[in-house]
Amino acid sequence: MMAAIRSRQLSQDVSLIEKNPLPGKKLLLTGKGRCNLTNDCDLEDFLSRFSANGAFLRDAFNKFFVKELMDFFTRRGLQLKVERQGRVFPVCDRSSGILDILRKEMEKNKVKTYYKTGLKDIVKENSRVKAVLLSDGKIIHTDKVILATGGLSYAFTGSTGEGIKLAQRLGHNIIACRPGLVPLEVKHECVRELEGLTLKNIRLKFFTPGKDIISEVGELMFTHNGISGPLVLTLSSRIVDWLAAKKEVFVEIDLKPALSPEQLEQRLLRDLKANPRKGLKHILKESLPLRLIDVFIRLGELDPEKKGNQITQGERFKIGRLLKALSFEIKGTLPLEEAMVTRGGISLKDIDPRTMESRIIKGLYFCGEMIDLDADTGGFNLQAAFSTGYLAGESAAQT
């Protein structure tokens, strides 16, 4: 939509081909339905939030970045707000507010739309775009095509990867697609008892032989078979790579990151002395959410009824260790179709970053999630989609 709007602003005839009944189905899901459209941080910090290839986006961001994107919507009547960690949302807290602006702008600029219509093929001659073949058999003759078909995540929205496969048939190199920003599965069956429980102000440490990653302090949420939440999603790409290398991967949850082991020992001593005749299960209510206590006790092989004045030094050490490093083995991730973003896609070596044009097929442009770029949560991926779409639309219109 952004690519189509920018090309029309430069007085080019534009047709938007959309296989869904309406555009923007995936956009409505973003930010849990609120649309975290960008992040209000500086350029260098922004680029650092991409997993590997962020520098590729410098040209696109220099052309159309956070200020320009926010101005695009505010000038058209949509109020925006900046929340914690620089995340930008519409004041209405509805993704539909963003989508409505884009649809109205396409109508205003008279973008011709083909809904419920798929792209079957791109016709080329002498390595130049000549036409597109649609799913209904119609042929549109053109010398410019922008592919913005998304990756493979949330396939039910229409992101099934056909654009990536088409680019591969046309001779482009494809970096293997894999999940990004994805919940993790753990081997321990006990997590089923914790489904829906959110732990706040905790820190994670993921490790595999010879490597480890330590998170910031934040939130974790237990799912029916594993863990999710901002901390997990942000680090999940690294975990996906470790798992792909057939390595054992573990996570340790520091439930008390603000306390050193020594401070935690003193707090435990205080709680035990204050409750000499109460059972351990009751005493742990001072330190843990109620739903976590039974699982915590089982993992530590502790006696839930043992009185505070009976707890040994060794048992205190074990409790302190568990509070600082509650450990689970990671066995996998949810499938790519259920990930928030797709990692991999069209190789950046095959795309000119100054224009988003293919280096292989003249007149073919790429933008959005189908190219080999992915970032943390927080609005970074959507800004990249808007920026590369804007640049592709402008480049296709001007060359």
N, C-alpha and C positions, 0 to 999 in steps of 0.2 A: 504493500500500500504506500509506504513512504517513497519507494523507488518510482512508482507510477505517478504520484503527486509531483515529485520533483521534476520528472521529465515533462509533464504537462505544463508546469510553471514556465518551462523553457520553450513552450509552443510546439512541442512534438505531439503527433498523433500517438495515443497510447491505448493498448488493449490489455486488460488484466484478465488472465485465465485462471479460474478458481474452481476446483473440483467439488468443493462443498456448496451447499445452497447459499451461504453467505460467507464473507471473508472474516478472519479474525477469531476463529473458534478457539485456537490455542491461546491467543492473547487473553481471552476471558479467564483462563485458569491461573494466570501469573499472579504472584504475590498473594496466594490463597484467595484469589478473586478480587484483590484490591489493586493489582498491577503496580509492582515496584519498578517503575519505568527507567530509572537511572540512579546514580549515586552522586551526591554533592561533594566529591573530593577532587584533589588536583590531578593533573594529567599523569604524573609519575606514579602516584599511589594507585590511580585507576589501572594503569598498564601492569603494575605489579600484581594485580589480582587475577591476571590470566595465567593459566597453568604453565604455558611454555612460550607461546608465540605472540604475546601481547604487543611487541614492538611493531609487528606488521600493521597495526591499526593506527599508527601515528598520522598517516596522511588522511585517513578517514576522519579521525578525531580533530585534526587541524581544520578540516572543512566543516564539520558539524558535530559539536560536542555537547556537553551537559547544558550550558547556557542556551545554546541554540535550540536544543530539544525542548527545554522547559519553556522558552519563549514561544516556540511553535504552538504549544497547547494553551498557554496563558493568553496569548494574543487572540485566540479563538474562543475565549470565555471560560476555560477550564482552570479552576484554582488548584494549585499544587501546594504540598507541604513537605518539609524535611523532618524525618523522624530520626530515632537513634541510629548511630553508625552511618549517618548521611543518606539513609534510604529515602528516596523521593516517591510520594504517592499522590494521587488526586485527593483533594479534600473530601470529596464525596465517598471515598473508600470503595469505589466500584470500578473494576476494569472496564465496564461498559462505557464509562465516561471517556476513557481514552479511545476506545473503538468508535464511539459515536463521532468524535472529532475527525478521525481518519476517514470514515465513510462519508461524512458531509463534505469534507475537502475533496474527495474523489468526485462526488456529484457536482460540486461547484466548478471543478476544473474539467468536467465532462470527460472523465476517464471511461472508455467503453469497457463494459464488463461482460465476461462469459462465465456465468455460474453453472454449477453442475456439469462442468466440462473439464476433462483431464487433458494433459499434454501427452501425446503419444510419442512424438519424435521431433527432433530438430533436423531440418534438411540443410546440408552444407555442400558447398562446391568450391574446390581449390582452397580449402581451409577457411572458408568464409560462410557466415550464416546466410541462407537464402530464403528459408520459410520455416513455419512450424506446422506440424500435423496434429490436429486435435482428435480427441477420442471419438467424436461424432463423425469423423471423416473429413471435416472442413480443413482447408489449407489456408493459412494466412501468410502471404508473401511479405517478408520483412528482412532488413539487413541488421537488425539489432534485437537481441533477446536477453532479458535479465531473468536468470533462474533464482528463485527465492522460495524453494520448496521445503525448507527445513531439514531436520535430521531424522532420527528414528525414534525419538522419545515421544511418549503420549501418542502412540500410533492411532488411537481412536479419533484424534482430531484431524487426521489426514496426513500426518507426518510419517509416511511409510518408507521414505528413502528412495523413491523412484527418481528424483532429480539427481541424486548422487550416482545411481546406476546409469542414468542417461549420460552424465558427464564422463563416466568411465568408458561407456561405449564410444564416446567421441574422442577418446584418447588421453583423458586426464588421469593422473595418478591419484589413488584414493588411499588415505591413511585409514587403517582399520578402525571401524566404528565400535565404540564401547561406551558404557554408561558413565555419566558424570553427575555430580550432585545427586547421589543415590543412597537410599537406606541400606544398611548392612545387616546380614544375617549372622546369628551366632549359633554355636553348637549346643549350648546349654538349654535344655527344655524348660528350665525354670522361668525363662523370660516371658513365657506365655502368661504366667501369673501377674506379670508387671505391665501388661499391655495398657497403653494410655497414660502410664505414670510419667510425669515430667520432673526431671531433676534440674534445679536451678543453681547457679553459682558453683558449678563443678568444672573440673579440668580433665581432659583425656590425654592419655599417652598410648599411641599405637606403636607396636614394635614387631619386627621380624628379624631374623638373624643378621646382625651387622648394621641395622638401621632402626631409627625410631623417629617419631614426630610427636611433639607436645603441643597441644592446642592452647588457645587463650581460655580464659574463664568464661563460661556461658551455659547454654542449656542442652540437655539431652532428653530425648523421649523414647520410651520403650515401645516397640511394635509387637505384633503377635509372634514374630519370630526373630526379633533382633532390636537394633537401635537406629534412631534417626534424630532429627533436630538439627539446628544450625551448625553446631560443632562437628557433628558426624558428616553432614552433607559437604561442608567446606573441605574436609580432609579426604573425602571418599575417593577422589580421583587417584590419589597416591596409593590408597589401599587396593583399588582395582588393579593397578599395575603390579603391586606385590603379589596379589592373588594370581594374576596371569602368569607370573614367573614360577608358579607352583610352590610358593613359600608358605610356611606357617605364619599366621598373623594373629596377634593378640591385642586386646585393648585393656588398659587399666583405667578405672574411673576413680579420680581423686575426689572424694565426697566432701573433703574439708581443705580446699586449696589455700585458704587464708591462714591455716595453722601449720606450724612445723611439727614434725613427729614428737619433739619434746613438749611443745605446747599441748598437743593432743593427749599425750600421756598424762599431763597434769590435769587436764579436763576430765579424763576418764577416772582418775583417782578421786577427784572431787565428786563425780556422780556416784561412784561406788560407795564412798564414805557416807554420802547423803542418803543412800538407799541400802543400808546393810542387810535388811531382811526381805528385800524385794527381788524378784527373779530378773535374770538378765534381759528377758524379752521386754519387761516393763521399763527397765533402766534405759534401754536403747531408744525409747520413745523421745528421749532428750536430744538424740543425735540424728535420727533417721525418720523418713516418712513412714507411716504405719505400714503401708503396703510393701515396703522393702524389707521390713524387719525379719519376717520368716525366711525369705530367700537368703538374706545376709547370714542368718544363723546357720542355715543348712550348708552354705558354701564354706563357712568357717568351721564346720563340724563342732559347733558349740552346743552346750546344754542350755536350752531356753529358760529352764526353771532354776538354774544355779543361782544362789543368793549373792548379793553384792559383796558380802563379807567372806565369801568362799572363792571368789575369782582369784586365780593365781597370777603371778607375774607373767608367766608364759602365756596365759589366756589373754591378759591385758595387751601383751605385745601382739598377739594374733588379731585382736579386735582393732588395735591401732593400725596394723598393717592393712587390714581389709578396708578400713575407712579411708586410707590413703591410696589404696590400689586394689579395688574390687575388680577382679580379672575375669574376662571371657575370651574364648577363642572365636575368631571370625572365620566363618566357613564360606561366605560368598556375599553376593549382592542381589538386590532385586534385578530382574531382567532389564535390558536397555529400554524396552518399550515403556517401562514404568519409571525410568529415570527422569530427572528434571531437564537435563540437557544431554546432547550427544557429543561425545569427544571423538575426534577424528573427522573424516570427511575429505573434501577436495584439498589436495596438497597446496599449500601456499606458494610453493615453487612454480605452480602453474597459473598463478594469478598476479597481475600487476597491482601492487598496493596503491599506486597513485590514481588508478581508475577503476579497479575491480574487474578489469577485462581479462579474459582468458589469454594466456600466452600461446595457446595452441589453436584456438578457433577465433578468427577475427569477427568482432561483432557480438560475441557471447560474454555475458557478465554474470558474476556470482555475488550473492550477499547473504548474510544471516547465518543460521546454524548449520547450513550444509557445508560450510568451509571449516577447515581444521583450526577452530578457535573455541575455547571455552574458559569460563571464569568462575569465581566464587559466587555464592548468593549475594544479593544486595543491590541488584539493578544493573550489574556490569554486563551481563549477557544481552539484555534487552537494548542497552545503549549501543552495544556493538552491532546489533541487528539494525537499529534505526540509522546508525552512522554509515554502515556499509551499504544499506539500501539507498540512502540519500546520495552517496558518492556514485554508486552504480547508475542511479537514475540520471544524475547530472552528466556523468561521463558519456552515457549512451546518447543523451540528447545533443551533446556538443561535438561529438566526433563524427 
